[in-house]
Amino acid sequence: MIKFLPILMLSGCSLMIGSFDPIEYSYVNRIRTQAQLVDCSKLNVYIMYTQTLELKNYSQYLPDNDQEIALVNDLYKLVDGLHKIDNPSSLLQSKDEYN
C-alpha cells in the first residue's frame, strides 16, 4: 500500500491544477484506479508502468504543460522503479530514459 501512496496523491494534485486536458486526466484516473487495487502482482505493476509511460509520452507534447510534465515525470520514475523491482533485466536500459 505504501508503495502506491504517491500515485494516489497525484489525482489529488490534479484537482488543484485545472489545466489537465480530458485525455491526460483519463490517464491519471486509470493509473489511480490501478493503484487503488493495492495489487503488487507483476501484471498490475506492468499495467501501471505501461499506463504511466503512455501518460508521459502524451503529456510531453501538450503546449503550456510544464507543471504537469514535471508531475508525470516524477510519477513515471516511481512506477518505473516498481517495474524494475519486478523485472531486473529492465535495469540494463539506458539511464537517460527520463529525459
C-alpha positions in Angstrom: 0.0 0.0 0.0 2.8 2.5 0.9 4.4 2.0 -2.5 1.3 3.3 -4.2 0.7 6.3 -2.0 2.4 8.9 -4.3 0.3 7.5 -7.2 -2.9 8.0 -5.2 -1.8 11.5 -4.3 -1.3 12.5 -8.0 -5.1 12.6 -8.5 -5.4 15.0 -5.6 -2.8 17.2 -7.2 -4.6 17.1 -10.5 -7.7 18.6 -8.8 -5.7 21.6 -7.9 -4.2 22.0 -11.4 -7.1 23.0 -13.7 -5.0 22.6 -16.9 -5.2 18.8 -17.3 -6.9 18.1 -20.5 -9.5 15.3 -20.6 -7.2 12.7 -22.1 -4.5 13.5 -19.7 -7.0 13.3 -16.8 -8.2 9.9 -18.1 -4.7 8.5 -18.0 -4.3 9.8 -14.4 -7.6 8.3 -13.4 -6.7 4.9 -14.9 -3.4 4.9 -13.1 -5.0 5.9 -9.8 -7.7 3.2 -10.2 -5.0 0.6 -10.8 -3.1 1.8 -7.7 -6.2 1.6 -5.6 -6.4 -2.1 -6.3 -3.4 -2.4 -4.0 -2.2 -5.4 -6.0 1.5 -5.6 -6.3 1.5 -8.5 -8.7 3.8 -8.3 -11.7 0.8 -7.9 -14.0 -0.6 -5.0 -12.1 2.7 -3.2 -11.9 3.3 -3.8 -15.6 -0.2 -2.3 -16.4 0.6 0.8 -14.3 4.0 1.0 -15.9 2.6 1.0 -19.4 -0.2 3.4 -18.5 2.3 5.8 -16.9 4.6 5.6 -19.9 1.6 6.4 -22.2 0.8 9.4 -20.0 4.4 10.6 -20.1 4.6 10.3 -23.8 1.2 12.0 -24.3 1.8 14.9 -21.9 5.2 15.9 -23.2 3.7 17.3 -26.4 0.9 19.4 -24.9 1.6 23.1 -25.0 2.0 25.1 -21.7 2.1 21.9 -19.8 5.4 22.2 -17.8 3.8 21.7 -14.3 2.0 18.5 -15.4 5.1 17.2 -17.3 7.1 17.5 -14.1 4.4 15.6 -12.1 4.1 13.0 -14.7 7.9 12.5 -14.9 8.1 12.1 -11.1 5.2 9.6 -11.3 6.9 7.7 -14.2 10.2 7.5 -12.2 8.3 6.0 -9.2 6.3 3.4 -11.2 9.4 2.6 -13.3 11.2 1.8 -10.1 8.5 -0.6 -9.1 8.6 -2.1 -12.6 12.4 -2.6 -12.3 12.0 -4.4 -9.0 9.8 -7.0 -10.7 11.9 -7.0 -13.9 15.6 -6.8 -13.0 16.5 -7.1 -16.7 15.0 -3.7 -17.3 17.8 -2.2 -15.2 20.0 -2.6 -18.2 18.2 0.1 -20.2 19.7 3.5 -20.8 19.9 5.8 -17.8 18.8 8.8 -19.9 15.3 7.5 -20.5 13.9 10.0 -18.0 14.8 13.0 -20.2 
